[in-house]
Amino acid sequence: MVTVALASRNEVAMLVMTVISSVEAFRAAGVPGEVLVVDNSDEAVHAAVRSALSGQIKDGVVRLLREESPSIAVTTDRAHREARGEYVLYFDSHCLLGAGTLEKMLDFFARHSGERIGFLHAPIQWAHMSASSRMTHFQVDRTRMGEWAGAKRVKEEQRVTWKGMPHMIRRETYEKIGGLGCCAEHRLGWGIMRYLGMKPWLLGYENWAIPEGVVYHFGEWPDEVKPFAQYRNYHKSGEERVGSALAVAAYVFGGEDFLRSEYEAQMKPFFPSVDAALAAAKRLGEAERQWMLSNQVCSINQLFSNPPWNTL
């Protein structure tokens, strides 16, 4: 069984399209599946979401859960933990699951069934050009989308560092690596992508990307479209947590020395001193730091000096 896990905030129309594309993908692949929507929208938006998905909920195809935390990353973590499927496929609540993508990802796991696979990434295709799409990875058509920094095409299956969504992971693997852990402190989860990708590596797993199949992404809307689109927003999504997230992630995965080395570049805007960042990191992340120390197979500095992935 496959769970499509969706963390959603203040999204209605595109969420419905995302759910429908997932349901159709299950049917096309001939596999049992569920769509799990964990929603932390504002109250009025959540009521609209429940109404819009009422038919799919009644049919048992969709489960809708309410998450009170304003953090999208916390909501993402809960979506993974609440999933019932053996495999969990996560992408945004404003995407379409392309034809054949589910089959390609499941085929990869079937061929690598005895291996320690962490996250598996499918290509992402932006439906339009926008400021955000300049930073996307794994583009299907670089010629049409433009030579934008960081947009490199995957031409064959390869090991990679963390690249965000869309990703599939075995549910038991997610549980073994302790989920998002400290990374769930971040308001969206994007600013600490490299930390999140390191967690499975430190614990002896590998992240991979495949060249086939695609998830189409519809956000953010270009400026000329925004006035005519019902656009999601991340207001009150825990913005104040970003500094703590960076500090905690650095401390959990690298220790005090690593946090100090990263302070100037990443944490200085959020803390008056490196000692203040370290104190916050220890307060929030000491338990997970100890858990990592009891499980890790190599140090974060070893990953930096000799990364086991292909750098994209």
N, C-alpha and C positions, 0 to 999 in steps of 0.2 A: 504494500500500500504506500502511496505517495501523499504527503501533505504539502500543499502550496500554502506557505505561511506568509501572511501579509500584515505588517504593522502599518496602521493608517491613522493619519491625523487630518481632520477637516477636508476630507476628500469624499465625494459622493458619486458624481457622474462617471469619472474615470475608474473609480473602484468597482462599479458595477461591470464595466467593460472588462476590467482585469479578471474579475471572478468568472465571467462568461467565457473568456478565452481559455481560462484554466480548466473549466468543466469540459469544454470541447476538446481540449488536449488530452484529458483522461480518456474520453471516448475514442479518439483517434488512435491512441496508443494501446487501447484495450487493457488498461490497468485500473484497478480500484483506486479511488483517491478522495480526498476531502480538501476543501478550501477553508482554512482557518484565518479569520479576520480578527485581529486584536486591535481594538479601536480606542484611541485616547483623545478623540475629538472634543470640541466644546459641546456642551449639553444639547443644544439645538441641532447641531450637525449630527451628533450620535443618533438622535431620534430619527433624522432623515435617512441615515445609513440603515438603521433597523427596518424602516419602512421600505426602502429601495430593495433590500435583500430579502424581504419577508417570504417571497415565493421559494427562493433557494433554501432558506432556513427551514421552511415547512417541509420541503422535500428531503431534508437531511443531507443536502450536498454541502451546505455552508454552516459553519459554526461561528457565531459572533460573540466575542468576549469583550467586556468593558475593562479598560485599564485606566486607573486613576492617575498614575504617574504622568507628568507632562513630557517626559523624555521619550523620544522616538527610539533611542537605543535600548532603554529598559523595555519598551513595548516589543521591540524585535526579539530580545532575549526571551521574553515570556512566550511569544509566538512559537519559538523553537521548542521551549520546554513543554508547552501544552500540546504539541503535535502528537498525533496518534500513529502516523505513518512510519514505516521503516526508514524511508528517505524523506528528507525535508528540503523542499525547494523554496528559496526565498528570493523575491524581487519586490520592487516597489508597488504601491497600490495605484499607480498610474502608468501601467505597462500592459503590453499584450504578449502572451506566450506564443511564439512563432511555431509554424508547422514543423514537426519532427524534432523539436528541441528536447522535449521530455524523453523521447526514445533514445536520442543520442547520449543523453546524460546517464540514463539507466544502463545503456549498453556499455558505457565506460566502466561503471561500477561492476557490472557483471564480468567484464574482462579482467578487472583488477580486484576480484573478490577477496583474495588472500593478502592484499597489500594494505599498508597503513595510510589510507587516503584521508586527508582533512577536508578542505573545501575544493569543490570542483566548480569551475566558472564557465558559463556559456558566453558567447559573444553578445555584446549589446549594440543596438543600432538606435541612434537618436532619430526621432521622427521628423526633426527639424533642426535648424541651426540656432543655437542660443549661447549665452555666456557660459552656462554650465557644460554644454556639450563640447566646449573647447578642451575640457579636461578628461573626457571619457577615454576608456581603453577598450581594446578588442573590437574596434570598429569593423563592420562588414565591408564597407566601401570607402576607403580612404580617399580615392580619387574624387568622388562626388562630394564628400564631406569636407575635404580640404586637409592640408598638411598641418594639423594642429599639434602642438606639443603634447607628448604623452599618448597620442593616438596611434598605436602600432597594432598591426593585424597579426593574429595568430594563424599561422599557416599549417601547423601540425600540432598534435597533442604535445604539451610541454609543461614542465614544472614552472610555477610562477610564484611571486610574492603575492600578498593580498591585494585584490583589485576591487573590492566592494561587491555589490550585487551585479548580476544575478549569481547566486551560488546554490549548490546542492551539497548536502552532507548527510551521512548516516546519522540517524537519531542517537544511536548508541555511542557514536564517536563524539557527538556534541556533548553528551553527558560525561564522557570520559575526559574531555579537555576542560570540563568545568564551565562550559558555555562562554558567554561573553565576559563574565566575571567583571573585573574592574573597568573594562571598556564600556560597560553599560552606564557609567556615570556621565558620558559625553552626551551633549544635547541631541546630536544626530548620529554620531558614530563615525563621521567621515574623517575628522581631523586626526584620528589615531589609527588609520587603516594599517599602517605598517606594524604597529604593535599587535593588532588583532591577528594579522597574518603570522606573526612570529609565535603565537601561542601554540598552534599545532606543531610547528617545526620544533620548538623547544621540547615538546613532549613526544617527538619521534614520528610525526605525521608529515605528509607532503600535500601541498596545494597544487592543483593542476588546472589547465585551461584547455578547452577543446575548440577546434576551428569551425564546427558545424552546428546548426541550430542557432536561433537568435531570440533575444527578448527585445521587443521594441519599447522604447522609453519616450514618454510624452511630456516630460517636465525638464526644466522650467520653460514656460511659454515665452517665445520671443516678444519683445516690447510691443510690436504692432498687434500681437494677438491678445495680450493680457487684458485690454479693456473689454474684450468680447468673450472672455473665458471665465468660468467659475474656477478660480485658482485656489489650490490648497494653501495653507499658511502654517508656519511653525511658531506663531506667537505663543509665548509662555511655554516654550518647549525646553525649559531648563538651561537657558543660555549661560547662566552663571556657573554651570558645572564644568564648562570646558576646561578651565584651568586646572581644577582638581583632577579631571580625567587624565590629562596629559601627565601630571605629576605622579598620580597613582600608577598609571600604566608603565611609566619609566621605572618606577621603584619596584613594582611587582616583577617585571620581566628582566630588570638589569641590576637592581640594587642601588645603594646610596651613591656609589661612584658614577654609575651610569646616569642617574638623575642629575647629579651635579654637572656632568659633561653636557647634558641636554638643556640645562636651565636657560642659558643666555638665548639660545635659538628658539625655544618653544614656550617657556613658562614665565619669562620675565614680565610680560604685560599683566600677568594675573596675580603675582605675588611680590611683596616688597623686598624679599631676599630669598636666596636659595635655601636657607635654613627654614624659612616659613613654608616653602614648597615641600621640603622634606618632611616637616612636621605634619602637614596635611596628608601627604602620601602615606606616612606610617599610620596615622589615625584611621584612614579609610581602607588601606590595602595590606596591613601587616598579616592578617589571616591568610589572604590569598598568596602573599609572598612566601609564607612558610609552606603552603600547599605546593607551590611551584618548586621550591627548593627540594621537596621530598620526591618530586616526580621528574624534573627536567633531566634531559640527556646531554645537553651542552649549554654553554653560556650564550647570552645575547651578543656579547662581544665577538665570540667565535662566528656567529652568523654574519655579523657585519664584515669581518675580515675575510671570510670564506663562505659566501652565501651558497646554499645548496640549490637555489632556483636560477632560472634564466632571467636576467634583468631585462625588463621591457621598458 
